Amino acid sequence: MAAKHTPKFILGFALLCLTGRSLPYFFPIRSQDITQHQQTFKFTDRNALALGTILTRDQENTVVVPLDKISPLFINAIIAAEDKRYYQHGALDMRAVGRSILEAIQAKQIVSGASTITMQLARMLEPTPRTFGNKIREIWLSRRLTAGMNKNQILEAYINRLPMGGNIYGVEAASRTYFGISATDLNLAQATILAALPNDPTDLHPYYHWNILKKRQKYVLKRMVEDNYITQTQAEKTFAEEITLQPENQGIIAAPHFLFWLSENLPTNLNSSLKGEVFTTATSTVIRTTIDRPLQQFVTAQVRQIIQSLQPYNVNHAAAIVIDNHTGEVLAYVGSPNYFDYQKMGSNDGVQALRQPGSTLKPFLYQLALENRVINPNTVLADVPTYYAIPGAQLYSPTNYNKDKFLGPVIVRVALANSLNIPAVRVLEKVGVENFLNRLHQLGFTHLKASPEYYGLGLSLGSGEVSLWELAKAYLIMARQGEVIPIVTTKRQEAEGRRQEVPFQRQKESPLPPFERGEREKDLEKVAFFPDRMREDYSQTKNKNIPPLPKAKSEWMLIADMLSDSHARATEFGVNSALNLPFPTAVKTGTSSDFRDTLTVGFTKDYTVAVWVGNFSGKSMVQISGVMGAAPLWNRIMLHLHEKSEPTVLPPPKNMVQRPVCTISGLRPKSDCPSVMTEYFYPEQLAEYEHLSNNYRVGNLPTEYNEWLARQNESSLVDGGLKILFPQEDDYFLIDSSAGEQKLEFKLANSAKKSVEWWLNGEKLTVNSGNSFFWQLTPGNWHLEIRSGEIADRVNFEVKLSNKSLYNGFSIVEEGIKNK
């Protein structure tokens, strides 16, 4: 019976094998199916000065050369190193597969692979994790390649896709980058160095691991000797030959981070997308950017100098971007001190990297609060110890940069200019985290994707992560008084490939063109090129889920005025900090938690400058704040931008009037006011300003200031110079008879620091000049009085005895009532 079915089985098996063998020919991959777009990008600055050439941006876009334009020395070397029997086998080398299996059985581990050049090409075309299933898929793809292409076509596609270190792919790009010559001119030493690279392009990088690369070159030469391409004498002479590498800048003169970022975001169809902004030659595409090369080189030099001066404080990286406020054009873009210092993560782009912004978001919170009349310019905010209960977490207690310092009552201008954290959190509590997050989305902070609950009240202090690019764009909106324009990165060209030669001149008093919003958007979209990400960011303002910014010029101008007020910020920053320039400038600093990031962002009438200083690794700096780290760099850039022409003043808020205010009350100053400033008012608020001013006393602070007052050695904000802060009138306390001795701390504010008599129910307890006194709790009704000469203050409170504590989980201890 078995013999009867044997022929059928053999026939079926033969048909199955034949089908498997022939199936790839029904789905062949031909050379035109995997054609690489030959596209080398040459970039110039706004005045046609060369910036550099990007040879490739990914494996599909490289400098492609035909096989007959590649040195035969390299072709022989790469075949010897990667697949010695390439021209003798098909998609798979069954002899190599058998040898690999035998070696694995003997060694009980994989000793060597059996991937052919065809299989490696398949893996380059469709990179996947190395699993058994993906290996089968790789073999299938290899057979399809063999079915549709001859050996030379496969080898050409492979050589032009080889990873050669960094962002370099293909032998032509590598040859130009490392040796400054075409691949057709490679000598044996250069060819074997490049043939060694694809084995591990990271750990064999020529600029950083030369000695390891030389060992791999020795292996390549050995294989070439074994395959009779060269003699042993040639191999030894070649290995000893001295090889000179090109400078590490890879043909880039300036702005490498900007060029690589721009090239990665170029649309697929350049000529239709950029219209007249590019022209194409036989070998490359030339793109004229908005960068000002001399300015770019100046900013780069300043970044390096600042980092060098801050190295003792564990500061290693910085980034900066400069934007023209009138056009939205990027004039300078520095992503790190040195792009090509890979060992120090120099290729990281600090302009696009996500970092915590610290306090640089606060101006947008205050603007939103003013716009919605949640606060007014003369609102007084309490900078006092504050606690927020968060479900499932510990009490949230925000602190200022100087953790032990609280200013008490502060007017909005002082709170923002001095970057006080607690007033900002109080304003966010009134505005609502969701409303503020929506506003940040309107401003272009697209990376703040989490829920309002995730960020919480810390959003005002920088609990989210944003990029320097987004910050610069948002401050540009502020500089333009709430008007949104796109960020522009390329200059328009004349038709038929002729450059439009318009020298860049720094503007003095060019007013913003009086376009309506719709006309401006239409015009800018005609002449400006947006990379894909930028276009997405810009279009978000038109998204039905993100409404455009409302017109609120006065509030934007008011915030800019506050940020330019050097006197208002003197309390925290002094009068001679790097934030103070000899011309009008609005500026804000930011420092993230544990000193990981420092930022300074600001603008004049003409320019917006955003600067970040920190470490790409996320390691903390040594007590370096925004005013110490990023501000000096920002200062140098701003001074350079305006060295030939001083900017005009920032325009005052429209439709607002100025009045003198007491900084403690926000109302008309009286004789008891400790400090006075001028503040803007909406005209409709003047009547309320006058009415409230008549009835306000500086020393009559609300009870929320009691803890703060108790911490002051002296305070002129206490009526009569003496005030009981704790207990307060009609307080009562429950004590547990089984809890042992329990004490209550009496607290007072003593502005004169005179000796004070403490009286309880007519009995003198003590005489001291301190601000507190501990009293053992005793049940009863109590009348507490303090006296200092003719000055006195008094309160009534009650203490009750309870065998069972009515405070579930609470008891009274010496510091007051505390949670167990």
TORGUVO-112922 format. One record per residue (C-alpha): x, y, z. Coordinates in steps of 0.25 Angstrom, whole numbers, plus 5000, padded with zeros to 4 digits. Example, Ala and Ser with C-alpha at 12.3 -4.5 7.8 and 13.67 -1.06 7.14 Angstrom:
// TORGUVO-112922
504949825031 505549965029 
// end
This chain:
// TORGUVO-112922
500050005000 501150095004 501950064991 500650094983 500650244988 502150264988 502150314973 501050414977 501750464989 503050484981 502250554970 501550644980 502850674987 503550714974 502350804970 502450874983 503950894981 503750944967 502651034972 503451094983 504651104973 503851184963 502851264971 503851384973 503851394958 502351434959 502751544968 504051594964 504751724969 505351794958 506451904959 505452014956 504551974967 505652014977 506252124970 506952224980 506652374978 507952434974 507852564983 509052634989 508552764996 509452884995 509052995004 509353145004 509053255014 508153375011 509253445003 509653324995 510853295004 511053145005 510653075017 510952925013 510552805006 509652695011 510052565004 508952485009 507752485019 507352345019 507652205012 506752245001 507352374998 508852364996 509952404985 509652284976 510752244966 510652134955 511552014958 512552054947 512852184954 513252114967 514752064968 514851914965 515851914978 514651944987 513751844979 514751734981 514951774996 513451774999 513151644993 514351585000 513951635013 512451605012 512151495002 513351434995 512551334986 511551444982 511651424967 511551274969 510251254977 508851294976 508051374987 508551274997 509951214999 509551075003 511051035005 511151155015 509851115021 510350975023 511651015029 510951115039 510051005044 511150905046 511951015053 510751045062 510550895066 512050875069 512151005077 510650995083 510451145079 510451225066 511851245062 511651315048 510551355039 510251315025 509551445020 509951475006 510051614999 508651594994 508051555007 508751685013 508151765002 506751705006 506951745020 507351885016 506051905008 505251845020 505951855033 505251765043 505751705057 506551575055 505551465058 505251335051 504051385044 504751505039 505851425034 504851345025 504351475020 505751525017 506051395009 504751415001 505151564998 506451514994 505951414984 504951524978 506251614976 506951504969 505751474961 505651624956 507151664956 508451614951 509751604960 510251744956 508951814958 508851754972 510251784976 510051934971 508851954979 509551884991 510751974990 509952104989 509252065002 510352025011 510352095025 511652165026 511552235039 510652345045 509652385034 510552345023 510052235013 510752185001 512152174996 512152304988 511652385000 512652325009 513752345000 513452494998 513252505013 514452435019 515452455007 514952574999 514952494986 514052414977 513852264979 514452244966 515752294971 515952204983 517352144985 517452004992 517652065006 516452155005 515652044998 515951945009 515652045020 514252075014 513951925012 514251905027 513252005032 511851935029 512251825038 511951925050 511852065045 511652125059 512852055067 513752065055 513452205052 514752265046 514752395054 514652325068 515052175067 516152185057 517052075063 515851975064 515552005049 516951975045 516851835051 515551815043 516351865031 517451765034 516351655033 515851705020 517251705014 517451565019 516151525012 516651584999 517951515000 517251385002 516351414990 517551444981 517151594979 518451644984 519751584989 520251575004 521251685001 520251774996 519351755008 520551785017 520951905010 519451955009 519251935024 520452015027 520052125018 519652255025 518252305022 517852455023 516352475027 515652605023 515252705034 514152655042 513152755037 512652665026 512652785016 511852875025 512253015027 511153065037 509853025043 509952875043 508852845052 507952935044 508352875031 508152735035 506852765042 506352845029 506752725020 506052625028 504752705027 504852745012 503652695004 503752584995 503452664982 504352784985 504152854972 502652864973 502652894988 503752994988 503353054975 504353164972 505153144985 506153034979 506853004967 507352874962 508652834955 509052704949 509652654962 508952734974 507852824978 508252964983 507353024994 507553164999 507153175014 506853295023 508153275031 509053395032 510453325032 511253425039 510253435050 510153285051 511653275053 511653385063 510553305071 511253175070 512553245075 511853305087 511153165090 512553105091 513153215100 511953205110 512053055111 513553065113 513353165124 512253085131 512952945130 513452955145 511952955148 511652825140 511052905128 511352835115 510352875105 509552995100 508653035088 508153165082 507153215072 506953355066 505753395058 505453525051 504153575057 503653655044 503753535035 503853405044 505153365037 506153285045 507453355045 508253265054 508053125059 509153055068 508752925073 510052895081 511452945083 511952845073 511152755064 512252675060 512752635074 511952505075 512652465088 511952585095 510652565088 510852685079 509952635068 508752645078 507952765074 507652855086 506652945078 505752825075 506052745088 504952735098 505352795112 504552855124 504353005121 504453045136 503753185137 503753225123 502253185121 501853285132 501653405123 500653325115 499853285128 499753435132 499353475118 498253385118 497853425132 497853565128 497153545115 495953475123 495953575134 496353465144 497353565149 497553715146 498853785145 498753835159 498353705165 499153665178 499553525179 499953455192 501453405191 501353325204 501453175208 500353105201 499852955201 498952885192 498352745195 498552655183 497652525183 498552405186 499852485187 500552565198 500252715200 500752795188 501452915194 502153005183 503353085186 504153195180 505553185174 506053235188 505253135195 505253205209 504853345203 503453395202 503053535198 501653535204 500653625196 501153655182 500553725170 500453645157 501653725151 502553685162 502153545163 502353525148 503653605147 504253535159 503753395154 503053365167 502553225167 501453225177 500653345171 500753275158 500153145163 499053225170 498753295156 498753155149 497753105160 496853225156 497053205141 496953055141 497952955136 497152915124 496953055120 498353085121 498752955113 497852995102 498453125101 499853065100 499352975089 498853105082 500253165083 500853035076 501352955088 500952825081 501752735090 500952755102 500052645099 499652585113 498452615120 498252735129 498252645141 499552595137 500252735138 499452785149 499752925155 501252895152 500952935138 501153085141 502553045147 502952955135 502452815138 502252785123 503352775113 503452865101 504552905090 505353025089 504753045075 503353045081 503753145092 504353235081 503153225073 502253265085 503053385089 503053425074 501553425075 501653515088 502653605081 501653625070 500553655080 499753525078 499853515063 500253375058 501153365046 501953235042 503453215044 504153235031 505453155027 505653175012 505753295004 504953314991 505753304978 505453364964 504853274953 505753184944 506753154955 507353294957 507553344971 506953464976 508153544982 507553624993 508653665003 508153645018 508053775025 507653785040 506353865041 506253985049 504854035050 504153955040 502653945045 501953815043 501153815030 499653855032 499153725027 497853655032 498153525038 497453445026 498253525015 499553505023 499453355024 499153355009 500353435005 501353365014 500853225010 501153274995 502653314998 503053235010 503453085011 502953005023 503652865025 502552765028 502652775044 502552935043 501352925033 500652835043 500952925055 500453055047 499252985042 498852945056 498253085058 497253055047 496952925053 495452915058 495852865071 496952975074 496253115071 497153225067 497653325077 496653435081 497053575078 497653635091 498753725087 498653805100 498953685109 500153635100 500653785100 500453785115 501253655118 502353705109 502453835117 502553755130 503653665125 504453785120 504253855134 505653845140 505253915153 504053815155 505053695155 506153755163 505653685176 506153545170 507053585159 507753715164 507953835155 509253785148 508853645143 509053595129 507553625127 507853775127 508253825113 508453975109 507153975101 505753925103 505653775103 504553675109 505153555115 504853435123 505753325129 505453185133 506153075142 505652935142 505652845155 506952805160 507652905151 507552815139 507152925129 507353075129 506653165118 506553305114 505553355104 505353505100 505153605089 505353745084 504453805074 505253735063 505753605068 505353485077 506553405083 506353275091 507453205098 507653075106 508853035114 508952895121 509352755118 508752665108 508952545118 507952615127 509052625138 508852745148 509752865147 510352915160 509453025165 509353095151 508053165149 507453235136 508053365140 509453305142 509453195131 508653235119 508453395121 509953425118 509853355105 508553425102 509153555106 510353545096 509453505084 508553625087 509653725088 510253675075 508953685068 508753835072 510253875072 509953965059 508554015062 507854025075 506453965075 505254055077 504454045090 503353935091 502053995089 501154025101 499853955104 498754005095 497554065101 498054065115 498454175125 499454185136 499254215150 500154215163 499954095171 500454045185 501153905182 500453845194 499053885191 499053905176 498254035180 498554185181 499754205190 499554265204 500554305214 500654165220 501054105207 502454055207 502754055192 502054115180 502054085165 501254125152 500354025147 499354015135 497854005136 496653985127 495854115127 494654045132 495354005145 495754145149 494554165157 494754045165 496154075167 495754215173 494654155182 495454045188 496654135190 495854215200 495554105209 496854015209 497854005220 499253945217 499353875230 497953805229 498453675222 497553555221 497753435229 498553355218 499753445221 499753405236 500853295234 501653385226 501553495236 501953405247 503253375239 503653525238 504653585248 504053715245 502853755237 502253895234 500953825229 500353805243 499353895248 499853965261 501153885259 500653765267 499653655263 499253515268 499353425257 498953295264 498053255270 496953345263 495653395268 494653295273 495653175269 495353045278 496252925280 495952785284 496952705293 496952555296 497152535311 497852405308 498952465299 499852525310 500352665310 499952755298 500352895295 499853005286 500753105280 500353255281 500853335269 500953485267 501553585257 502353685264 502753795255 503653875265 504253755271 503953815285 503753735298 502353675298 501553635310 500653515309 499353505317 498353395318 497053425325 497653535332 498953465337 500253495331 500953375325 502253435321 503053555315 503953535302 504253595289 504053465281 502853435271 502353315279 502053245292 501653105295 500453085305 500052955311 498552925306 497552935317 496052925315 495253055317 494953185310 496153275308 496453415306 497853435300 498453575300 499853635296 500353775301 501553855297 501453995303 500154055299 500053955287 499153835289 498453725282 497453615287 496653485283 495753395289 495753245287 495253115294 495852975298 494952855300 495252725306 494852595299 495052455303 494952415288 495652495278 494752565269 495852595259 495952455252 497452435251 497852575256 498452615269 499052745275 500552755276 501552865279 501552905264 500052915264 499052815257 499852715250 499352585242 499852455248 
// end
